[in-house]
Amino acid sequence: MRLVFVLLGILWAALCNAQMPWTYVRGDNHAWMLYRPQKVRINIISDARVGQIKMKIESVKLSEKDCKLYTWSTSLWPHAGGPDMQVDTETKTWVDDKGKVVKIVARYERGNYVATATATMKGDELEVATDNREGKKTSTLFPAGGVELFDRAFTGFMKEEKKIGDTWDWYTLDPIKGVPVKNTARVKNTFRGKFGEVVYDGRSFEITTPSGSIVAYVSNEGELLQIDYGNGVRVYPDYYVPTWRTLESPGVPPPSSR
């Protein structure tokens, strides 16, 4: 069954020390919550909310051209083992009707520090304007591999199904430095897992970036069920609320691989 791949997006290093994919999501509005396990009794743990992720897809016009606007926003709240103040990021990407990225605006905010990078694609050039504590700056870049690697965030899985072990690369935009950031995804395994009262089959994907790696679990129906970060943080859809569990119980997921 062909899965519907919408796009790959970004969760910056400040949010759980890795980047996060827009992946296999259906519909135009979605939200996920970030949880971190904490011990509430000697042998009982619960999952405390430490942040949220939201995405939205809109039909808009940019310079009189029809585009899809993809907005990906994240918030990480202060907590033990995390930041001492709230961290927010937002990435807006305009994609034309041919699947080409035409503009990206990436924003990072932590306390009083705000950084924004705006990238405009012009042929094989990337015109970038940054605005941060060091001031405003403009530059023209020629990314290795071409600006097409930004498009691959939207076409990586639409051309063909991927097998276990297959990889693909794409670029995202660093909101602070205003430079392309290379990401690599690998089909890690298949899984069967019970999420709530429903049993899902799907595939897991390992996403590797310069700041770390995560594992995303996606059902064959195209639903992003869970993301695992190396620091214990997990991401679940906003409609699911983890329950208390003993230290010996696995909780839900990670789904069992097979």
C-alpha positions as CSV (number, residue, x, y, z in Angstrom):
1,M,0.0,0.0,0.0
2,R,1.4,3.4,-1.1
3,L,1.8,5.7,1.9
4,V,1.0,9.4,1.6
5,F,4.1,11.4,2.2
6,V,3.3,15.1,2.7
7,L,6.7,16.6,3.7
8,L,9.6,16.6,6.1
9,G,9.9,19.5,8.5
10,I,12.1,20.4,11.4
11,L,12.4,20.4,15.2
12,W,15.6,22.2,16.1
13,A,18.4,21.0,18.4
14,A,17.1,23.1,21.2
15,L,13.9,21.0,21.2
16,C,15.0,17.7,22.5
17,N,18.4,17.8,20.9
18,A,17.4,16.5,17.5
19,Q,15.3,17.4,14.4
20,M,11.9,16.0,13.7
21,P,10.3,15.1,10.4
22,W,7.0,16.2,8.9
23,T,6.2,12.7,7.9
24,Y,3.2,10.7,6.6
25,V,0.5,13.0,7.9
26,R,-2.9,13.2,6.4
27,G,-5.2,16.3,6.6
28,D,-4.3,19.9,7.0
29,N,-4.0,20.4,10.8
30,H,-2.3,18.2,13.3
31,A,-0.8,18.5,16.8
32,W,1.4,16.3,18.9
33,M,2.5,16.6,22.6
34,L,6.0,16.0,24.0
35,Y,6.3,13.9,27.1
36,R,9.1,13.1,29.5
37,P,8.9,10.2,32.0
38,Q,9.1,11.0,35.7
39,K,8.9,8.8,38.8
40,V,5.9,9.5,41.0
41,R,6.4,6.6,43.4
42,I,9.1,4.0,44.1
43,N,8.0,1.8,41.1
44,I,5.5,4.0,39.3
45,I,6.3,6.5,36.5
46,S,4.1,8.9,34.6
47,D,4.7,11.1,31.5
48,A,4.8,14.8,32.1
49,R,4.0,17.2,29.2
50,V,7.1,19.2,28.3
51,G,6.1,20.7,24.9
52,Q,4.0,20.6,21.8
53,I,4.3,20.4,18.0
54,K,1.7,21.8,15.6
55,M,1.4,21.7,11.8
56,K,-0.9,23.4,9.3
57,I,-1.3,23.3,5.5
58,E,-2.9,26.2,3.7
59,S,-3.6,27.1,0.1
60,V,-2.2,30.7,-0.5
61,K,-0.8,33.0,-3.1
62,L,2.8,34.2,-3.2
63,S,3.6,36.8,-5.8
64,E,0.4,36.0,-7.5
65,K,1.3,32.3,-7.8
66,D,-0.7,29.5,-6.2
67,C,1.2,27.8,-3.4
68,K,0.8,25.5,-0.4
69,L,2.0,27.1,2.8
70,Y,3.3,24.5,5.3
71,T,3.7,25.8,8.9
72,W,5.5,23.8,11.5
73,S,5.7,25.2,15.1
74,T,7.2,23.8,18.2
75,S,7.3,24.8,21.9
76,L,9.4,23.2,24.6
77,W,8.5,24.2,28.2
78,P,10.9,24.6,31.1
79,H,11.4,21.3,33.0
80,A,13.9,19.2,34.8
81,G,16.6,18.1,32.3
82,G,15.3,20.6,29.8
83,P,15.7,24.3,29.1
84,D,15.4,26.9,31.9
85,M,13.0,29.0,29.8
86,Q,10.5,28.3,27.0
87,V,11.9,27.7,23.5
88,D,9.7,28.2,20.4
89,T,10.4,27.6,16.8
90,E,8.4,28.1,13.6
91,T,9.2,27.2,10.0
92,K,7.0,28.4,7.1
93,T,7.6,26.8,3.7
94,W,5.9,27.9,0.5
95,V,5.7,25.2,-2.2
96,D,4.5,25.9,-5.8
97,D,2.1,23.6,-7.8
98,K,5.1,21.8,-9.2
99,G,6.4,20.8,-5.8
100,K,9.2,23.3,-5.8
101,V,10.1,25.2,-2.6
102,V,10.1,28.9,-3.4
103,K,10.5,30.4,0.0
104,I,11.3,29.5,3.6
105,V,11.0,31.6,6.8
106,A,12.5,29.9,9.9
107,R,12.3,31.6,13.4
108,Y,13.8,30.6,16.7
109,E,12.9,32.2,20.1
110,R,14.3,31.6,23.6
111,G,13.5,34.3,26.2
112,N,14.6,37.6,24.8
113,Y,16.7,36.0,22.0
114,V,15.0,35.9,18.6
115,A,16.6,34.8,15.3
116,T,15.0,34.7,11.9
117,A,16.2,33.4,8.6
118,T,14.4,34.0,5.3
119,A,15.5,32.0,2.2
120,T,14.2,32.7,-1.4
121,M,15.0,30.3,-4.2
122,K,16.1,31.9,-7.4
123,G,17.2,29.4,-10.0
124,D,20.2,27.5,-8.5
125,E,20.8,30.3,-6.0
126,L,19.6,30.6,-2.4
127,E,19.2,34.2,-1.3
128,V,19.2,34.3,2.5
129,A,18.5,37.2,4.9
130,T,19.2,36.7,8.6
131,D,18.2,38.8,11.6
132,N,19.6,38.0,15.0
133,R,21.6,39.5,17.9
134,E,24.5,40.0,15.5
135,G,22.4,42.2,13.3
136,K,20.9,41.9,9.9
137,K,22.8,40.2,7.0
138,T,22.1,39.0,3.5
139,S,24.0,36.5,1.4
140,T,23.7,34.3,-1.7
141,L,24.4,30.6,-1.4
142,F,24.9,27.8,-3.8
143,P,24.1,24.7,-1.7
144,A,26.0,21.5,-2.5
145,G,23.7,19.2,-4.4
146,G,21.6,22.1,-5.5
147,V,18.5,23.9,-4.1
148,E,16.5,20.8,-5.2
149,L,17.5,19.1,-1.9
150,F,15.0,21.4,-0.2
151,D,12.3,20.1,-2.6
152,R,13.1,16.5,-1.5
153,A,11.4,17.2,1.8
154,F,8.2,17.1,-0.3
155,T,9.0,14.4,-2.8
156,G,11.1,11.9,-0.9
157,F,8.4,9.2,-0.7
158,M,6.0,10.3,-3.4
159,K,7.9,8.8,-6.3
160,E,8.2,5.2,-5.0
161,E,7.9,3.1,-1.9
162,K,11.0,2.6,0.2
163,K,12.4,-0.6,1.5
164,I,14.1,-1.4,4.8
165,G,17.5,0.2,4.7
166,D,16.8,2.7,2.0
167,T,17.9,6.3,2.8
168,W,17.3,9.8,1.4
169,D,18.7,13.2,2.1
170,W,17.1,16.7,2.2
171,Y,17.8,20.2,3.4
172,T,16.2,22.3,6.0
173,L,17.1,26.0,6.9
174,D,18.9,26.9,10.1
175,P,17.0,29.9,11.6
176,I,20.1,31.2,13.4
177,K,22.9,30.8,10.9
178,G,20.7,31.0,7.8
179,V,22.5,28.0,6.1
180,P,21.2,24.7,4.7
181,V,21.2,21.8,7.2
182,K,21.5,18.3,5.8
183,N,19.1,15.6,7.1
184,T,19.2,11.9,6.4
185,A,16.3,9.5,6.8
186,R,16.6,5.7,6.8
187,V,13.8,3.1,6.8
188,K,14.7,1.2,10.0
189,N,12.1,-1.6,10.3
190,T,8.5,-2.7,10.2
191,F,6.4,-2.9,13.4
192,R,3.2,-4.1,14.9
193,G,2.1,-2.2,18.1
194,K,-1.0,-1.5,20.1
195,F,-1.7,2.2,20.5
196,G,-4.6,2.7,22.9
197,E,-7.1,0.0,21.9
198,V,-6.0,-0.2,18.2
199,V,-3.4,-2.4,16.8
200,Y,-1.3,-0.8,14.0
201,D,1.2,-2.1,11.5
202,G,3.7,0.3,10.0
203,R,7.3,1.3,9.6
204,S,9.9,3.0,11.7
205,F,12.3,5.7,10.3
206,E,15.6,6.9,11.8
207,I,16.1,10.6,11.1
208,T,19.7,11.8,11.5
209,T,20.9,15.4,11.7
210,P,24.1,17.2,12.8
211,S,22.5,17.6,16.2
212,G,21.3,14.0,16.8
213,S,18.9,11.4,15.7
214,I,15.3,10.4,16.4
215,V,13.1,7.4,15.5
216,A,9.5,8.0,14.1
217,Y,6.8,5.3,14.0
218,V,4.3,5.7,11.2
219,S,1.3,3.4,10.5
220,N,0.6,1.9,7.1
221,E,-2.5,4.2,7.1
222,G,-0.3,7.2,7.2
223,E,-0.5,8.3,10.9
224,L,2.5,9.5,12.9
225,L,2.0,7.5,16.1
226,Q,5.2,8.2,18.1
227,I,8.7,9.8,18.0
228,D,11.5,8.7,20.3
229,Y,14.3,11.0,21.3
230,G,17.5,9.8,22.8
231,N,17.0,11.9,26.0
232,G,13.9,10.0,27.1
233,V,11.4,12.4,25.5
234,R,8.6,10.9,23.4
235,V,6.0,12.5,21.1
236,Y,2.4,11.3,20.8
237,P,-0.6,12.7,18.9
238,D,-2.5,15.2,21.0
239,Y,-5.6,13.0,21.4
240,Y,-3.6,10.4,23.3
241,V,-2.7,10.8,27.0
242,P,-0.2,8.4,28.4
243,T,-1.3,6.6,31.7
244,W,0.7,5.8,34.8
245,R,2.6,2.6,34.6
246,T,5.1,0.5,36.5
247,L,8.8,0.7,35.8
248,E,8.6,-2.9,34.4
249,S,5.8,-2.2,31.9
250,P,6.7,-1.0,28.3
251,G,3.9,1.5,28.0
252,V,2.8,2.4,24.4
253,P,4.6,2.2,22.0
254,P,7.5,1.7,21.2
255,P,5.8,-0.8,18.9
256,S,7.6,-4.2,18.7
257,S,9.7,-4.4,15.6
258,R,9.6,-7.5,13.4
